[in-house]
């Protein structure tokens, strides 16, 4: 669910972003960073860019997805505070 995207990215759809993530992971491209919570990918297009966080897969995948849902709820509560990154969806 993508919400509140800036105008330059307003045509980005969730299915398009999902396909892009799958291709980026399969090809090992667009890596911006890695950590215990997964990989961070850089999505760029002429109008703008996004950081996309992808949880690890595997037998603990359920735990990482739960942690990401919690992080999403925190970002929603902090929306509008200066210095807090914008979160456009889960």
C-alpha positions, 0 to 999 in steps of 0.5 A: 500500500503506497500512500502520499507519494510525492508528485514526481513519483505519483504514478508508481504503483505497488505491482510495479514496485513489487516487480522491480524489487523481485528483479533487483533481488534476482539480479543483485542490483540496486543495493544501497545497504544490508543489515540484520533486518534485510536489504536496502535498495535504491529505486531511481527514476527521472522524477525521483528516488526511494529507499526500499527496505526488503526483509530477509526471507527464510525460516525467520522471515515472519519475525522480520516482517513483524518487525517491519510492520511495527517500524511502519506503525512507528513511522506513521505515528511520527509523520510530520515531525522534522528529521523523521524519514517519510514512509510511503507504505509497507 
